Amino acid sequence: MLELIIACVLSYVIGSIPNGLILGKAVWGVDLREHGSKNIGATNAWRTIGKPAGISIFVLDMLKGFLGAGLGIYYAGGFPDHPEYGVICGILAVVGHSWSLFLKFKGGKSVSTGLGVLIMLMPVVAAIVFLVWLAIVFVTRYVSLGSIVGAALVPVLALIFDMPMVYIGFGTLAAIFIIYRHKSNIERLLNGTESKIKAAK
């Protein structure tokens, strides 16, 4: 139980690390909170600074979720008898990203971090979701649309692949959470005012 508590705390702290803010300032001299959508995530970094920033922040934010879920599975002893440990710690990494300890409990929309959790828990589902996201973004240039559709697919695919109920529950909650975090994007998509991602710099 002590290991699980430690894993939970570490997962939240890891999730709270504001990679976009740190990298944007340290490498490119840009505070993402002052540009574009004011979000410190990969999409705003791509639009504001360029492809290298966007990809770097995407990977680092994804690793937060991957490590968080991994702490629950391997450090806290969740594998194979307690799959819920990975889910709990993964959720805490996502919570940390969305309500960062270092940003006065503000943060990003958690798509990258959520994908990292998914890769650790359900790698096949994660691969399919990522490919769908990539295809939608490539065709439409709407990152938000790819994220919304990808999130909605997670619980469906988890059911199709007969994943543990706790994973299906996680997928459902994650989908609801991510779609809710994109409510302003959904409004702009419906109004035709959503920003498209441009070709990389």
PyMOL commands that place a pseudoatom at each C-alpha (Angstrom):
pseudoatom trace, name=CA, resn=MET, resi=1, chain=A, elem=C, hetatm=0, pos=[0.000, 0.000, 0.000]
pseudoatom trace, name=CA, resn=LEU, resi=2, chain=A, elem=C, hetatm=0, pos=[2.882, 2.382, 0.763]
pseudoatom trace, name=CA, resn=GLU, resi=3, chain=A, elem=C, hetatm=0, pos=[4.259, 1.742, -2.724]
pseudoatom trace, name=CA, resn=LEU, resi=4, chain=A, elem=C, hetatm=0, pos=[0.887, 2.637, -4.258]
pseudoatom trace, name=CA, resn=ILE, resi=5, chain=A, elem=C, hetatm=0, pos=[0.678, 5.879, -2.278]
pseudoatom trace, name=CA, resn=ILE, resi=6, chain=A, elem=C, hetatm=0, pos=[4.204, 6.834, -3.357]
pseudoatom trace, name=CA, resn=ALA, resi=7, chain=A, elem=C, hetatm=0, pos=[3.385, 5.928, -6.962]
pseudoatom trace, name=CA, resn=CYS, resi=8, chain=A, elem=C, hetatm=0, pos=[0.233, 8.074, -6.844]
pseudoatom trace, name=CA, resn=VAL, resi=9, chain=A, elem=C, hetatm=0, pos=[2.088, 11.107, -5.517]
pseudoatom trace, name=CA, resn=LEU, resi=10, chain=A, elem=C, hetatm=0, pos=[4.927, 10.699, -8.017]
pseudoatom trace, name=CA, resn=SER, resi=11, chain=A, elem=C, hetatm=0, pos=[2.470, 10.266, -10.895]
pseudoatom trace, name=CA, resn=TYR, resi=12, chain=A, elem=C, hetatm=0, pos=[0.739, 13.523, -10.051]
pseudoatom trace, name=CA, resn=VAL, resi=13, chain=A, elem=C, hetatm=0, pos=[4.047, 15.386, -9.678]
pseudoatom trace, name=CA, resn=ILE, resi=14, chain=A, elem=C, hetatm=0, pos=[5.378, 13.969, -12.956]
pseudoatom trace, name=CA, resn=GLY, resi=15, chain=A, elem=C, hetatm=0, pos=[2.125, 14.885, -14.676]
pseudoatom trace, name=CA, resn=SER, resi=16, chain=A, elem=C, hetatm=0, pos=[2.411, 18.408, -13.289]
pseudoatom trace, name=CA, resn=ILE, resi=17, chain=A, elem=C, hetatm=0, pos=[5.750, 19.108, -14.994]
pseudoatom trace, name=CA, resn=PRO, resi=18, chain=A, elem=C, hetatm=0, pos=[4.980, 21.898, -17.526]
pseudoatom trace, name=CA, resn=ASN, resi=19, chain=A, elem=C, hetatm=0, pos=[7.117, 20.672, -20.400]
pseudoatom trace, name=CA, resn=GLY, resi=20, chain=A, elem=C, hetatm=0, pos=[5.706, 23.211, -22.828]
pseudoatom trace, name=CA, resn=LEU, resi=21, chain=A, elem=C, hetatm=0, pos=[6.491, 26.138, -20.560]
pseudoatom trace, name=CA, resn=ILE, resi=22, chain=A, elem=C, hetatm=0, pos=[9.957, 24.883, -19.639]
pseudoatom trace, name=CA, resn=LEU, resi=23, chain=A, elem=C, hetatm=0, pos=[11.008, 23.885, -23.145]
pseudoatom trace, name=CA, resn=GLY, resi=24, chain=A, elem=C, hetatm=0, pos=[9.444, 26.906, -24.788]
pseudoatom trace, name=CA, resn=LYS, resi=25, chain=A, elem=C, hetatm=0, pos=[11.358, 29.295, -22.557]
pseudoatom trace, name=CA, resn=ALA, resi=26, chain=A, elem=C, hetatm=0, pos=[14.631, 27.374, -22.249]
pseudoatom trace, name=CA, resn=VAL, resi=27, chain=A, elem=C, hetatm=0, pos=[15.104, 26.377, -25.886]
pseudoatom trace, name=CA, resn=TRP, resi=28, chain=A, elem=C, hetatm=0, pos=[13.111, 28.868, -27.957]
pseudoatom trace, name=CA, resn=GLY, resi=29, chain=A, elem=C, hetatm=0, pos=[12.767, 31.810, -25.579]
pseudoatom trace, name=CA, resn=VAL, resi=30, chain=A, elem=C, hetatm=0, pos=[8.978, 31.768, -25.918]
pseudoatom trace, name=CA, resn=ASP, resi=31, chain=A, elem=C, hetatm=0, pos=[6.387, 31.729, -23.145]
pseudoatom trace, name=CA, resn=LEU, resi=32, chain=A, elem=C, hetatm=0, pos=[3.538, 29.806, -24.749]
pseudoatom trace, name=CA, resn=ARG, resi=33, chain=A, elem=C, hetatm=0, pos=[1.102, 31.310, -22.258]
pseudoatom trace, name=CA, resn=GLU, resi=34, chain=A, elem=C, hetatm=0, pos=[1.525, 34.616, -24.075]
pseudoatom trace, name=CA, resn=HIS, resi=35, chain=A, elem=C, hetatm=0, pos=[1.009, 33.374, -27.630]
pseudoatom trace, name=CA, resn=GLY, resi=36, chain=A, elem=C, hetatm=0, pos=[-1.650, 31.741, -29.760]
pseudoatom trace, name=CA, resn=SER, resi=37, chain=A, elem=C, hetatm=0, pos=[-4.234, 29.853, -27.714]
pseudoatom trace, name=CA, resn=LYS, resi=38, chain=A, elem=C, hetatm=0, pos=[-2.173, 30.538, -24.547]
pseudoatom trace, name=CA, resn=ASN, resi=39, chain=A, elem=C, hetatm=0, pos=[-2.010, 26.755, -24.013]
pseudoatom trace, name=CA, resn=ILE, resi=40, chain=A, elem=C, hetatm=0, pos=[1.356, 25.165, -23.149]
pseudoatom trace, name=CA, resn=GLY, resi=41, chain=A, elem=C, hetatm=0, pos=[0.591, 21.995, -25.101]
pseudoatom trace, name=CA, resn=ALA, resi=42, chain=A, elem=C, hetatm=0, pos=[2.071, 20.587, -28.293]
pseudoatom trace, name=CA, resn=THR, resi=43, chain=A, elem=C, hetatm=0, pos=[-0.518, 22.035, -30.670]
pseudoatom trace, name=CA, resn=ASN, resi=44, chain=A, elem=C, hetatm=0, pos=[0.033, 25.635, -29.613]
pseudoatom trace, name=CA, resn=ALA, resi=45, chain=A, elem=C, hetatm=0, pos=[3.791, 25.031, -29.612]
pseudoatom trace, name=CA, resn=TRP, resi=46, chain=A, elem=C, hetatm=0, pos=[3.609, 23.717, -33.195]
pseudoatom trace, name=CA, resn=ARG, resi=47, chain=A, elem=C, hetatm=0, pos=[1.564, 26.719, -34.334]
pseudoatom trace, name=CA, resn=THR, resi=48, chain=A, elem=C, hetatm=0, pos=[3.592, 29.276, -32.395]
pseudoatom trace, name=CA, resn=ILE, resi=49, chain=A, elem=C, hetatm=0, pos=[7.172, 27.996, -32.561]
pseudoatom trace, name=CA, resn=GLY, resi=50, chain=A, elem=C, hetatm=0, pos=[7.223, 25.230, -35.149]
pseudoatom trace, name=CA, resn=LYS, resi=51, chain=A, elem=C, hetatm=0, pos=[7.443, 21.497, -35.741]
pseudoatom trace, name=CA, resn=PRO, resi=52, chain=A, elem=C, hetatm=0, pos=[10.468, 20.673, -33.510]
pseudoatom trace, name=CA, resn=ALA, resi=53, chain=A, elem=C, hetatm=0, pos=[8.825, 22.339, -30.507]
pseudoatom trace, name=CA, resn=GLY, resi=54, chain=A, elem=C, hetatm=0, pos=[5.487, 20.696, -31.149]
pseudoatom trace, name=CA, resn=ILE, resi=55, chain=A, elem=C, hetatm=0, pos=[6.930, 17.207, -31.507]
pseudoatom trace, name=CA, resn=SER, resi=56, chain=A, elem=C, hetatm=0, pos=[9.284, 17.586, -28.537]
pseudoatom trace, name=CA, resn=ILE, resi=57, chain=A, elem=C, hetatm=0, pos=[6.525, 18.742, -26.199]
pseudoatom trace, name=CA, resn=PHE, resi=58, chain=A, elem=C, hetatm=0, pos=[4.144, 16.084, -27.517]
pseudoatom trace, name=CA, resn=VAL, resi=59, chain=A, elem=C, hetatm=0, pos=[6.650, 13.311, -26.751]
pseudoatom trace, name=CA, resn=LEU, resi=60, chain=A, elem=C, hetatm=0, pos=[7.547, 14.651, -23.306]
pseudoatom trace, name=CA, resn=ASP, resi=61, chain=A, elem=C, hetatm=0, pos=[3.898, 15.110, -22.313]
pseudoatom trace, name=CA, resn=MET, resi=62, chain=A, elem=C, hetatm=0, pos=[3.147, 11.607, -23.575]
pseudoatom trace, name=CA, resn=LEU, resi=63, chain=A, elem=C, hetatm=0, pos=[5.981, 10.223, -21.453]
pseudoatom trace, name=CA, resn=LYS, resi=64, chain=A, elem=C, hetatm=0, pos=[4.358, 11.711, -18.339]
pseudoatom trace, name=CA, resn=GLY, resi=65, chain=A, elem=C, hetatm=0, pos=[1.316, 9.512, -18.798]
pseudoatom trace, name=CA, resn=PHE, resi=66, chain=A, elem=C, hetatm=0, pos=[3.410, 6.498, -19.777]
pseudoatom trace, name=CA, resn=LEU, resi=67, chain=A, elem=C, hetatm=0, pos=[5.581, 6.816, -16.673]
pseudoatom trace, name=CA, resn=GLY, resi=68, chain=A, elem=C, hetatm=0, pos=[2.619, 7.495, -14.401]
pseudoatom trace, name=CA, resn=ALA, resi=69, chain=A, elem=C, hetatm=0, pos=[0.761, 4.359, -15.478]
pseudoatom trace, name=CA, resn=GLY, resi=70, chain=A, elem=C, hetatm=0, pos=[4.028, 2.424, -15.387]
pseudoatom trace, name=CA, resn=LEU, resi=71, chain=A, elem=C, hetatm=0, pos=[4.605, 3.389, -11.772]
pseudoatom trace, name=CA, resn=GLY, resi=72, chain=A, elem=C, hetatm=0, pos=[1.243, 1.911, -10.858]
pseudoatom trace, name=CA, resn=ILE, resi=73, chain=A, elem=C, hetatm=0, pos=[1.811, -1.287, -12.802]
pseudoatom trace, name=CA, resn=TYR, resi=74, chain=A, elem=C, hetatm=0, pos=[5.429, -2.038, -12.001]
pseudoatom trace, name=CA, resn=TYR, resi=75, chain=A, elem=C, hetatm=0, pos=[6.477, -0.074, -8.910]
pseudoatom trace, name=CA, resn=ALA, resi=76, chain=A, elem=C, hetatm=0, pos=[3.229, -0.411, -6.958]
pseudoatom trace, name=CA, resn=GLY, resi=77, chain=A, elem=C, hetatm=0, pos=[2.822, -4.064, -7.931]
pseudoatom trace, name=CA, resn=GLY, resi=78, chain=A, elem=C, hetatm=0, pos=[-0.215, -3.684, -10.146]
pseudoatom trace, name=CA, resn=PHE, resi=79, chain=A, elem=C, hetatm=0, pos=[0.865, -6.317, -12.654]
pseudoatom trace, name=CA, resn=PRO, resi=80, chain=A, elem=C, hetatm=0, pos=[-0.854, -8.710, -13.166]
pseudoatom trace, name=CA, resn=ASP, resi=81, chain=A, elem=C, hetatm=0, pos=[-3.269, -8.886, -10.220]
pseudoatom trace, name=CA, resn=HIS, resi=82, chain=A, elem=C, hetatm=0, pos=[-4.182, -5.213, -9.806]
pseudoatom trace, name=CA, resn=PRO, resi=83, chain=A, elem=C, hetatm=0, pos=[-4.615, -3.548, -13.221]
pseudoatom trace, name=CA, resn=GLU, resi=84, chain=A, elem=C, hetatm=0, pos=[-6.462, -0.726, -11.461]
pseudoatom trace, name=CA, resn=TYR, resi=85, chain=A, elem=C, hetatm=0, pos=[-3.152, 0.518, -10.037]
pseudoatom trace, name=CA, resn=GLY, resi=86, chain=A, elem=C, hetatm=0, pos=[-1.969, 1.513, -13.487]
pseudoatom trace, name=CA, resn=VAL, resi=87, chain=A, elem=C, hetatm=0, pos=[-5.282, 3.224, -14.155]
pseudoatom trace, name=CA, resn=ILE, resi=88, chain=A, elem=C, hetatm=0, pos=[-5.209, 5.154, -10.876]
pseudoatom trace, name=CA, resn=CYS, resi=89, chain=A, elem=C, hetatm=0, pos=[-1.665, 6.407, -11.383]
pseudoatom trace, name=CA, resn=GLY, resi=90, chain=A, elem=C, hetatm=0, pos=[-2.300, 7.135, -15.041]
pseudoatom trace, name=CA, resn=ILE, resi=91, chain=A, elem=C, hetatm=0, pos=[-5.326, 9.237, -14.144]
pseudoatom trace, name=CA, resn=LEU, resi=92, chain=A, elem=C, hetatm=0, pos=[-3.253, 11.141, -11.597]
pseudoatom trace, name=CA, resn=ALA, resi=93, chain=A, elem=C, hetatm=0, pos=[-0.654, 11.927, -14.270]
pseudoatom trace, name=CA, resn=VAL, resi=94, chain=A, elem=C, hetatm=0, pos=[-3.453, 13.291, -16.462]
pseudoatom trace, name=CA, resn=VAL, resi=95, chain=A, elem=C, hetatm=0, pos=[-4.835, 15.289, -13.519]
pseudoatom trace, name=CA, resn=GLY, resi=96, chain=A, elem=C, hetatm=0, pos=[-1.356, 16.685, -12.907]
pseudoatom trace, name=CA, resn=HIS, resi=97, chain=A, elem=C, hetatm=0, pos=[-1.085, 17.790, -16.525]
pseudoatom trace, name=CA, resn=SER, resi=98, chain=A, elem=C, hetatm=0, pos=[-4.517, 19.425, -16.494]
pseudoatom trace, name=CA, resn=TRP, resi=99, chain=A, elem=C, hetatm=0, pos=[-4.193, 20.978, -13.032]
pseudoatom trace, name=CA, resn=SER, resi=100, chain=A, elem=C, hetatm=0, pos=[-0.461, 21.399, -12.586]
pseudoatom trace, name=CA, resn=LEU, resi=101, chain=A, elem=C, hetatm=0, pos=[1.049, 21.836, -9.164]
pseudoatom trace, name=CA, resn=PHE, resi=102, chain=A, elem=C, hetatm=0, pos=[3.517, 24.256, -10.768]
pseudoatom trace, name=CA, resn=LEU, resi=103, chain=A, elem=C, hetatm=0, pos=[0.998, 26.381, -12.697]
pseudoatom trace, name=CA, resn=LYS, resi=104, chain=A, elem=C, hetatm=0, pos=[-1.462, 27.319, -9.941]
pseudoatom trace, name=CA, resn=PHE, resi=105, chain=A, elem=C, hetatm=0, pos=[-3.521, 24.248, -10.838]
pseudoatom trace, name=CA, resn=LYS, resi=106, chain=A, elem=C, hetatm=0, pos=[-3.942, 25.157, -14.484]
pseudoatom trace, name=CA, resn=GLY, resi=107, chain=A, elem=C, hetatm=0, pos=[-2.716, 23.138, -17.436]
pseudoatom trace, name=CA, resn=GLY, resi=108, chain=A, elem=C, hetatm=0, pos=[-3.335, 21.535, -20.800]
pseudoatom trace, name=CA, resn=LYS, resi=109, chain=A, elem=C, hetatm=0, pos=[-6.027, 19.383, -22.366]
pseudoatom trace, name=CA, resn=SER, resi=110, chain=A, elem=C, hetatm=0, pos=[-4.217, 16.112, -21.595]
pseudoatom trace, name=CA, resn=VAL, resi=111, chain=A, elem=C, hetatm=0, pos=[-4.409, 14.473, -25.026]
pseudoatom trace, name=CA, resn=SER, resi=112, chain=A, elem=C, hetatm=0, pos=[-0.682, 13.672, -25.166]
pseudoatom trace, name=CA, resn=THR, resi=113, chain=A, elem=C, hetatm=0, pos=[-0.527, 12.586, -21.530]
pseudoatom trace, name=CA, resn=GLY, resi=114, chain=A, elem=C, hetatm=0, pos=[-3.652, 10.481, -21.947]
pseudoatom trace, name=CA, resn=LEU, resi=115, chain=A, elem=C, hetatm=0, pos=[-2.105, 8.803, -24.985]
pseudoatom trace, name=CA, resn=GLY, resi=116, chain=A, elem=C, hetatm=0, pos=[0.940, 7.932, -22.877]
pseudoatom trace, name=CA, resn=VAL, resi=117, chain=A, elem=C, hetatm=0, pos=[-1.293, 6.227, -20.314]
pseudoatom trace, name=CA, resn=LEU, resi=118, chain=A, elem=C, hetatm=0, pos=[-3.043, 4.377, -23.121]
pseudoatom trace, name=CA, resn=ILE, resi=119, chain=A, elem=C, hetatm=0, pos=[0.252, 3.149, -24.583]
pseudoatom trace, name=CA, resn=MET, resi=120, chain=A, elem=C, hetatm=0, pos=[1.210, 1.631, -21.240]
pseudoatom trace, name=CA, resn=LEU, resi=121, chain=A, elem=C, hetatm=0, pos=[-2.185, 0.057, -20.559]
pseudoatom trace, name=CA, resn=MET, resi=122, chain=A, elem=C, hetatm=0, pos=[-3.478, -0.864, -24.026]
pseudoatom trace, name=CA, resn=PRO, resi=123, chain=A, elem=C, hetatm=0, pos=[-0.728, -0.521, -26.661]
pseudoatom trace, name=CA, resn=VAL, resi=124, chain=A, elem=C, hetatm=0, pos=[-2.756, -1.980, -29.553]
pseudoatom trace, name=CA, resn=VAL, resi=125, chain=A, elem=C, hetatm=0, pos=[-5.663, 0.367, -28.854]
pseudoatom trace, name=CA, resn=ALA, resi=126, chain=A, elem=C, hetatm=0, pos=[-3.208, 3.256, -28.529]
pseudoatom trace, name=CA, resn=ALA, resi=127, chain=A, elem=C, hetatm=0, pos=[-1.642, 2.451, -31.914]
pseudoatom trace, name=CA, resn=ILE, resi=128, chain=A, elem=C, hetatm=0, pos=[-5.012, 2.388, -33.683]
pseudoatom trace, name=CA, resn=VAL, resi=129, chain=A, elem=C, hetatm=0, pos=[-6.173, 5.588, -32.005]
pseudoatom trace, name=CA, resn=PHE, resi=130, chain=A, elem=C, hetatm=0, pos=[-2.925, 7.346, -32.902]
pseudoatom trace, name=CA, resn=LEU, resi=131, chain=A, elem=C, hetatm=0, pos=[-3.188, 6.296, -36.557]
pseudoatom trace, name=CA, resn=VAL, resi=132, chain=A, elem=C, hetatm=0, pos=[-6.790, 7.522, -36.710]
pseudoatom trace, name=CA, resn=TRP, resi=133, chain=A, elem=C, hetatm=0, pos=[-5.751, 10.814, -35.086]
pseudoatom trace, name=CA, resn=LEU, resi=134, chain=A, elem=C, hetatm=0, pos=[-2.864, 11.176, -37.533]
pseudoatom trace, name=CA, resn=ALA, resi=135, chain=A, elem=C, hetatm=0, pos=[-5.078, 10.502, -40.551]
pseudoatom trace, name=CA, resn=ILE, resi=136, chain=A, elem=C, hetatm=0, pos=[-7.709, 13.034, -39.450]
pseudoatom trace, name=CA, resn=VAL, resi=137, chain=A, elem=C, hetatm=0, pos=[-5.116, 15.712, -38.728]
pseudoatom trace, name=CA, resn=PHE, resi=138, chain=A, elem=C, hetatm=0, pos=[-3.338, 15.043, -42.049]
pseudoatom trace, name=CA, resn=VAL, resi=139, chain=A, elem=C, hetatm=0, pos=[-6.550, 15.307, -44.064]
pseudoatom trace, name=CA, resn=THR, resi=140, chain=A, elem=C, hetatm=0, pos=[-8.356, 18.110, -42.192]
pseudoatom trace, name=CA, resn=ARG, resi=141, chain=A, elem=C, hetatm=0, pos=[-5.501, 19.934, -40.403]
pseudoatom trace, name=CA, resn=TYR, resi=142, chain=A, elem=C, hetatm=0, pos=[-7.733, 20.067, -37.325]
pseudoatom trace, name=CA, resn=VAL, resi=143, chain=A, elem=C, hetatm=0, pos=[-5.802, 18.667, -34.358]
pseudoatom trace, name=CA, resn=SER, resi=144, chain=A, elem=C, hetatm=0, pos=[-8.817, 19.122, -32.114]
pseudoatom trace, name=CA, resn=LEU, resi=145, chain=A, elem=C, hetatm=0, pos=[-11.046, 17.026, -34.391]
pseudoatom trace, name=CA, resn=GLY, resi=146, chain=A, elem=C, hetatm=0, pos=[-8.489, 14.219, -34.413]
pseudoatom trace, name=CA, resn=SER, resi=147, chain=A, elem=C, hetatm=0, pos=[-8.239, 14.367, -30.629]
pseudoatom trace, name=CA, resn=ILE, resi=148, chain=A, elem=C, hetatm=0, pos=[-12.011, 14.272, -30.133]
pseudoatom trace, name=CA, resn=VAL, resi=149, chain=A, elem=C, hetatm=0, pos=[-12.562, 11.360, -32.515]
pseudoatom trace, name=CA, resn=GLY, resi=150, chain=A, elem=C, hetatm=0, pos=[-9.557, 9.492, -31.122]
pseudoatom trace, name=CA, resn=ALA, resi=151, chain=A, elem=C, hetatm=0, pos=[-10.779, 9.904, -27.553]
pseudoatom trace, name=CA, resn=ALA, resi=152, chain=A, elem=C, hetatm=0, pos=[-14.261, 8.661, -28.479]
pseudoatom trace, name=CA, resn=LEU, resi=153, chain=A, elem=C, hetatm=0, pos=[-12.750, 5.555, -30.095]
pseudoatom trace, name=CA, resn=VAL, resi=154, chain=A, elem=C, hetatm=0, pos=[-10.851, 4.443, -26.986]
pseudoatom trace, name=CA, resn=PRO, resi=155, chain=A, elem=C, hetatm=0, pos=[-13.721, 2.809, -25.022]
pseudoatom trace, name=CA, resn=VAL, resi=156, chain=A, elem=C, hetatm=0, pos=[-15.121, 1.286, -28.225]
pseudoatom trace, name=CA, resn=LEU, resi=157, chain=A, elem=C, hetatm=0, pos=[-11.803, -0.324, -29.113]
pseudoatom trace, name=CA, resn=ALA, resi=158, chain=A, elem=C, hetatm=0, pos=[-11.248, -1.407, -25.511]
pseudoatom trace, name=CA, resn=LEU, resi=159, chain=A, elem=C, hetatm=0, pos=[-14.556, -3.300, -25.703]
pseudoatom trace, name=CA, resn=ILE, resi=160, chain=A, elem=C, hetatm=0, pos=[-13.724, -4.803, -29.088]
pseudoatom trace, name=CA, resn=PHE, resi=161, chain=A, elem=C, hetatm=0, pos=[-10.372, -6.075, -27.829]
pseudoatom trace, name=CA, resn=ASP, resi=162, chain=A, elem=C, hetatm=0, pos=[-11.958, -7.424, -24.623]
pseudoatom trace, name=CA, resn=MET, resi=163, chain=A, elem=C, hetatm=0, pos=[-9.842, -5.371, -22.256]
pseudoatom trace, name=CA, resn=PRO, resi=164, chain=A, elem=C, hetatm=0, pos=[-10.325, -5.569, -18.460]
pseudoatom trace, name=CA, resn=MET, resi=165, chain=A, elem=C, hetatm=0, pos=[-13.386, -3.682, -17.255]
pseudoatom trace, name=CA, resn=VAL, resi=166, chain=A, elem=C, hetatm=0, pos=[-11.211, -1.231, -15.346]
pseudoatom trace, name=CA, resn=TYR, resi=167, chain=A, elem=C, hetatm=0, pos=[-9.460, -0.321, -18.618]
pseudoatom trace, name=CA, resn=ILE, resi=168, chain=A, elem=C, hetatm=0, pos=[-12.792, 0.101, -20.387]
pseudoatom trace, name=CA, resn=GLY, resi=169, chain=A, elem=C, hetatm=0, pos=[-13.920, 2.336, -17.531]
pseudoatom trace, name=CA, resn=PHE, resi=170, chain=A, elem=C, hetatm=0, pos=[-10.743, 4.368, -17.823]
pseudoatom trace, name=CA, resn=GLY, resi=171, chain=A, elem=C, hetatm=0, pos=[-11.226, 4.716, -21.579]
pseudoatom trace, name=CA, resn=THR, resi=172, chain=A, elem=C, hetatm=0, pos=[-14.785, 5.930, -21.085]
pseudoatom trace, name=CA, resn=LEU, resi=173, chain=A, elem=C, hetatm=0, pos=[-13.854, 8.482, -18.422]
pseudoatom trace, name=CA, resn=ALA, resi=174, chain=A, elem=C, hetatm=0, pos=[-10.849, 9.656, -20.434]
pseudoatom trace, name=CA, resn=ALA, resi=175, chain=A, elem=C, hetatm=0, pos=[-13.000, 10.115, -23.540]
pseudoatom trace, name=CA, resn=ILE, resi=176, chain=A, elem=C, hetatm=0, pos=[-15.599, 12.163, -21.636]
pseudoatom trace, name=CA, resn=PHE, resi=177, chain=A, elem=C, hetatm=0, pos=[-12.882, 14.240, -19.972]
pseudoatom trace, name=CA, resn=ILE, resi=178, chain=A, elem=C, hetatm=0, pos=[-10.943, 14.994, -23.167]
pseudoatom trace, name=CA, resn=ILE, resi=179, chain=A, elem=C, hetatm=0, pos=[-14.068, 15.803, -25.169]
pseudoatom trace, name=CA, resn=TYR, resi=180, chain=A, elem=C, hetatm=0, pos=[-15.243, 18.109, -22.364]
pseudoatom trace, name=CA, resn=ARG, resi=181, chain=A, elem=C, hetatm=0, pos=[-11.857, 19.854, -22.332]
pseudoatom trace, name=CA, resn=HIS, resi=182, chain=A, elem=C, hetatm=0, pos=[-12.374, 20.479, -26.066]
pseudoatom trace, name=CA, resn=LYS, resi=183, chain=A, elem=C, hetatm=0, pos=[-15.822, 22.049, -25.729]
pseudoatom trace, name=CA, resn=SER, resi=184, chain=A, elem=C, hetatm=0, pos=[-14.602, 25.431, -26.991]
pseudoatom trace, name=CA, resn=ASN, resi=185, chain=A, elem=C, hetatm=0, pos=[-12.918, 23.698, -29.927]
pseudoatom trace, name=CA, resn=ILE, resi=186, chain=A, elem=C, hetatm=0, pos=[-16.161, 21.882, -30.726]
pseudoatom trace, name=CA, resn=GLU, resi=187, chain=A, elem=C, hetatm=0, pos=[-17.993, 25.222, -30.816]
pseudoatom trace, name=CA, resn=ARG, resi=188, chain=A, elem=C, hetatm=0, pos=[-15.382, 26.645, -33.186]
pseudoatom trace, name=CA, resn=LEU, resi=189, chain=A, elem=C, hetatm=0, pos=[-15.493, 23.539, -35.380]
pseudoatom trace, name=CA, resn=LEU, resi=190, chain=A, elem=C, hetatm=0, pos=[-19.257, 23.885, -35.683]
pseudoatom trace, name=CA, resn=ASN, resi=191, chain=A, elem=C, hetatm=0, pos=[-18.912, 27.612, -36.408]
pseudoatom trace, name=CA, resn=GLY, resi=192, chain=A, elem=C, hetatm=0, pos=[-16.120, 27.077, -38.915]
pseudoatom trace, name=CA, resn=THR, resi=193, chain=A, elem=C, hetatm=0, pos=[-13.697, 29.235, -36.934]
pseudoatom trace, name=CA, resn=GLU, resi=194, chain=A, elem=C, hetatm=0, pos=[-11.365, 26.556, -35.547]
pseudoatom trace, name=CA, resn=SER, resi=195, chain=A, elem=C, hetatm=0, pos=[-7.680, 27.117, -36.383]
pseudoatom trace, name=CA, resn=LYS, resi=196, chain=A, elem=C, hetatm=0, pos=[-5.986, 24.616, -38.642]
pseudoatom trace, name=CA, resn=ILE, resi=197, chain=A, elem=C, hetatm=0, pos=[-2.455, 23.431, -38.049]
pseudoatom trace, name=CA, resn=LYS, resi=198, chain=A, elem=C, hetatm=0, pos=[-0.169, 24.698, -40.779]
pseudoatom trace, name=CA, resn=ALA, resi=199, chain=A, elem=C, hetatm=0, pos=[2.744, 23.065, -42.501]
pseudoatom trace, name=CA, resn=ALA, resi=200, chain=A, elem=C, hetatm=0, pos=[5.754, 22.691, -40.230]
pseudoatom trace, name=CA, resn=LYS, resi=201, chain=A, elem=C, hetatm=0, pos=[8.295, 25.481, -40.050]
for i in range(1, 201): cmd.bond("trace and resi %d" % i, "trace and resi %d" % (i + 1))
show_as sticks, trace
zoom trace
